Amino acid sequence: GRRLSEPQTLSRLTDNLGTRLTGPHIALSRSGRPYAAWPADDDRIEVARASLSSDRFGPPQRIHVPPGYDQLQLIPTRGDAMLLAYVRHVWHLLAYGE
């Protein structure tokens, strides 16, 4: 069986975000790579993905979005890619990873 790795802190969430979102969203790509996305600020989302060889997350990538988004989702696509979807009146999609 597989052993769990040691806990890893990717980011500390702040309590004063303008968004109602508070927790991280975690999903596996179709190739099995873990991705995590979380609200980092009212106009920024951070996304990180883990290495398949070490199971450790790399540094988060900051993605600037319009202020006031109120939903966040990770959607697996082909291979190792992931779509980051967020809502600010309408759905917006960003491709991440390959």
C-alpha positions in Angstrom: 0.0 0.0 0.0 0.9 3.6 -0.3 2.0 5.7 2.7 0.7 9.1 3.4 3.3 11.9 3.1 3.8 14.5 5.8 1.4 17.4 5.9 2.3 20.4 3.7 1.2 24.0 4.1 0.6 25.6 0.7 -0.9 28.9 1.9 -2.6 30.4 4.9 -6.2 31.5 4.3 -7.1 34.9 5.6 -10.4 35.7 7.4 -11.1 39.0 5.7 -11.8 37.9 2.1 -14.6 39.7 0.3 -15.7 36.4 -1.2 -17.9 33.9 0.6 -15.6 31.1 -0.4 -13.4 29.9 2.5 -12.0 26.4 1.8 -9.7 24.9 -0.7 -11.0 22.8 -3.7 -9.2 19.6 -4.4 -9.4 17.4 -7.5 -7.4 14.7 -9.3 -6.5 15.1 -13.0 -7.4 12.2 -15.3 -3.7 11.0 -14.9 -4.1 11.1 -11.1 -2.2 14.3 -10.3 -3.7 16.2 -7.3 -4.6 19.9 -7.8 -5.7 22.4 -5.1 -7.3 25.8 -5.6 -8.3 28.3 -3.0 -9.4 31.9 -2.7 -6.3 34.0 -1.8 -7.9 37.4 -2.0 -11.1 39.1 -3.3 -9.5 39.3 -6.8 -7.0 36.3 -6.7 -7.2 32.6 -6.8 -4.2 30.4 -6.1 -3.7 27.0 -7.8 -1.1 24.3 -7.0 -0.5 20.8 -8.3 1.4 17.9 -6.9 4.3 16.1 -8.4 3.4 12.5 -9.4 6.9 11.3 -8.3 7.1 13.0 -4.9 3.4 13.6 -4.0 4.5 17.1 -2.9 2.7 20.2 -4.1 4.7 22.8 -6.1 4.6 26.5 -5.4 1.1 28.0 -6.0 0.4 30.0 -9.1 -1.5 33.3 -8.5 -4.4 33.9 -10.9 -5.9 37.3 -10.9 -9.7 37.3 -11.4 -12.4 40.0 -11.3 -13.4 40.9 -7.7 -16.5 39.4 -6.3 -16.3 35.8 -7.6 -18.6 33.6 -5.6 -18.0 30.0 -6.9 -14.8 28.1 -7.6 -14.4 24.6 -9.2 -11.7 22.4 -10.6 -12.7 20.3 -13.6 -10.5 17.4 -14.9 -9.9 17.5 -18.7 -7.6 15.4 -20.9 -4.4 13.9 -19.5 -2.9 16.1 -16.8 -4.7 19.3 -17.5 -7.4 20.9 -15.3 -9.9 23.6 -15.9 -10.3 26.2 -13.2 -13.8 27.6 -13.3 -15.1 30.6 -11.3 -18.3 32.6 -11.3 -18.7 36.3 -11.4 -22.2 36.7 -12.9 -21.2 34.1 -15.5 -18.8 31.1 -15.6 -15.2 31.8 -16.6 -12.8 28.9 -17.5 -9.0 28.9 -17.4 -6.9 25.9 -18.5 -4.2 25.0 -16.1 -1.4 22.4 -16.3 -0.6 19.9 -19.1 
